[in-house]
Amino acid sequence: MTDIVRESVLTNQVSASVAGTLQRGQILTIQGIGLEEFDELFVHWLSTVSIVGTAPTIRLILQRAVRPNPDPTVDVHWDDYAAFFSSTGPADRILYLPMESTGVSTGLAGTKEQARVSGSALASQVLAGHWGDRLRVLEIVGGTITTPMTYSVYMTGINRG
């Protein structure tokens, strides 16, 4: 039997109004079920107000913890896992995260080693391995902003049982 649960994990977030990187929080559960319990995740990023300015851009990156008891405010506790394409207008995007992504490997043939990165994952990229028990949402804004974006992030967890 397949169990499917959905939740709004970030609602009506107003993006930064100056260029930079902002940590938006960590996600540990969907409807009270730990992220590590799911076989697949769908992450939906939807804006209700577009970002406006001179060459404005915004992107969201999902990061997995790489240390025990990670502090959401300490970058070295996190590693990029998946990234949305940058948006310069309305965002209505979905990332599919399978349980075991083959992703990117920069190590020897057949290995899954990769350098830890923070905030530089390529657009629409999912790195190798599992997302773990929590994800941190990182927002990266570029350009000059006159109107910040307002957005929400929804997650769907699928457990194939």
BELMOKA-V770932 format. One record per residue. RES is the residue in three letters. NEAR is the number of other ideal C-beta (glycine too) atoms within 8 Angstrom. Layout:
RES|NEAR / RES|NEAR
//
This chain:
MET|3 / THR|7 / ASP|7 / ILE|8 / VAL|9 / ARG|9 / GLU|9 / SER|7 / VAL|9 / LEU|10 / THR|5 / ASN|7 / GLN|11 / VAL|6 / SER|14 / ALA|10 / SER|5 / VAL|6 / ALA|8 / GLY|7 / THR|8 / LEU|10 / GLN|10 / ARG|10 / GLY|8 / GLN|9 / ILE|12 / LEU|7 / THR|9 / ILE|14 / GLN|8 / GLY|4 / ILE|11 / GLY|7 / LEU|16 / GLU|7 / GLU|7 / PHE|12 / ASP|7 / GLU|11 / LEU|12 / PHE|11 / VAL|12 / HIS|10 / TRP|14 / LEU|10 / SER|13 / THR|7 / VAL|8 / SER|8 / ILE|16 / VAL|7 / GLY|10 / THR|6 / ALA|7 / PRO|14 / THR|12 / ILE|15 / ARG|12 / LEU|13 / ILE|14 / LEU|16 / GLN|13 / ARG|14 / ALA|12 / VAL|8 / ARG|7 / PRO|3 / ASN|4 / PRO|13 / ASP|6 / PRO|10 / THR|4 / VAL|8 / ASP|6 / VAL|7 / HIS|10 / TRP|15 / ASP|11 / ASP|15 / TYR|13 / ALA|14 / ALA|13 / PHE|14 / PHE|8 / SER|9 / SER|14 / THR|7 / GLY|6 / PRO|6 / ALA|12 / ASP|6 / ARG|9 / ILE|7 / LEU|12 / TYR|8 / LEU|13 / PRO|8 / MET|6 / GLU|6 / SER|9 / THR|5 / GLY|11 / VAL|7 / SER|10 / THR|6 / GLY|7 / LEU|5 / ALA|3 / GLY|3 / THR|7 / LYS|8 / GLU|7 / GLN|12 / ALA|4 / ARG|7 / VAL|9 / SER|11 / GLY|10 / SER|6 / ALA|12 / LEU|6 / ALA|9 / SER|7 / GLN|10 / VAL|10 / LEU|13 / ALA|9 / GLY|9 / HIS|7 / TRP|11 / GLY|9 / ASP|7 / ARG|11 / LEU|12 / ARG|16 / VAL|16 / LEU|16 / GLU|14 / ILE|13 / VAL|17 / GLY|9 / GLY|10 / THR|8 / ILE|15 / THR|7 / THR|9 / PRO|11 / MET|13 / THR|10 / TYR|14 / SER|11 / VAL|14 / TYR|11 / MET|13 / THR|11 / GLY|15 / ILE|12 / ASN|11 / ARG|6 / GLY|5
//
